[in-house]
């Protein structure tokens, strides 16, 4: 926003900040929170402390102290922000994903040479994992976690590196309980914390980086969270009619330790399931209006029982039945995408495609958060500072989203 555009909505921003920062105990903290939001919203190439302070005409040390060392409850603000985002967006689904933050040095928490989907390669970067509330027309992040590679976990490195890693963790203020966890486990932690505040997803969507993990899908089943996730075509599944057989002990050797029924070795890949159904099974589905016109393609819809030793079974020992959705365009010799979903068997096919495709909104969020609001401009080296910065950037994003959704909004956004 230009200074003139921001001045038009200044009162709305002050009211927004007053509500968001209610948990902050001191008035000067609440004032700095509102100032930080103004700095993020104002046009400018960099949204790090010094450039923002220069544009605002304030001391950058005050902003830095507020984000890195001031004593305020980041989680309380984040949960208040998440509740407000859900009320504003009215999501049809939550989407989970991760994004990379390129870094030159090695001192920022979580930085390492690691793969970033954002960059499409292995690079020196941080990776943030996020949960977003989405519809086809609006979206906003709900929560963030910084991913810690094993090189930042002194319990996961060899003895020679342990002291150095412990010292680096201490410099960044990484809490002792924060250890290396798979990205999907960070998502589960965020979902559990949000659920603790009464916030649950109507549906969870994700790409194959999460959907291929059967353990993650099983954890969602345990929590009663429906999902639709992209997967690779080589994942295995049984036909829905295949039944497990009781385990039989021959009487020789040790009795089997497992008593659950055994499935015959007939699981085949998702690719094979779709080819067995054939192209004749494909339906043309239109799922939304895009910027370049109507979006439609051909899809095959099947019921299968995903296989794998980490797939949780029903109480009767039977593998759960799931939707398999495969996108197989008329002009392609092979299916191009696959999804598995725990949505009910009666779910409309158009809804299955719409929900499977809805994760496109998260790319919109990442682009706007980075190019317009400085998500990846934080130059501090503290664990707390990173999580506060991304929380405040999310708040700025929600404020803009509220303006867009309000037909009476006066400022162009």
C-alpha angles and dihedrals in degrees: 000000000000118000089256093051091048092050090057091059097032094113091049090050092050091051090046092050093045090056095042095047096044090114091060107102099211130060092222090057091051090049092051090049091056090045091052090052090052090051091053093048097048117093114259140130095241127038097190120121103271099045092045092049091050092053091046095044093234136121109273091211089067091056091045093051091049093054102037112028110011114112109242133129107258093183093055091054092044093052091047088051092049093051091050092047091054091049091050101040097037090206126216088198144001118235126205127201143131135240136199129241110200114223133186099205137045102234102084114096114268095008115144142129100283141139116278119191088201091060094033092226146057109285143151101276151118120250123215122198117209144184119212135192109224147182128168090267107032141026143166136182116257102189144358138204129186111232115231115208117213091262087069094053113082089197091059101048130076121270094258091061098037099091093047092050092047090052092049090050091051092050090053094044094237108174114243092240092058106093139154108297130167112261092247089056090054088054091052090050091052092046090051092049092048090047088053086063093048096262116130130165120250085214136346122228129186144156126255092277086075103019094060089063106091091188090060091049090050092051089054089050090053090054094046093244114149116220146186115196137172114243138179119265094239093069112117129238141165125231110262093250096056110111128201120241126224115261111252123206115213091210093246126102123358119341113251114269092215120070100178116110117273121234117222115249094259101113112130133187122276087244090059092048091054094045090050089056089047134210089285088072092061120111128201109240128185111201108173148341111265130195089265097044140277115354114218139145142155122280139182117216119200139162115232141160108236111224133212138112091258095051108110114232130219119261090267092057094254121131111247119256116241141180118260112199119186125185108218111170118206091242096052126084092212137031110272102201139021134198135186119206136184092202115128120282089245094061113130113252093231090055091050091055093043092052093043090053097041095091087083086087092069091062088053089053095049092048094050094041091054104035098038108024107032100245092159097037098087109123099182123112102216130105092222093047093054093051092046093049094051090046091053092045088052089052090053089049091051091050090055090046090054090052091051093050093047110083089200094058108128100198122083109237 
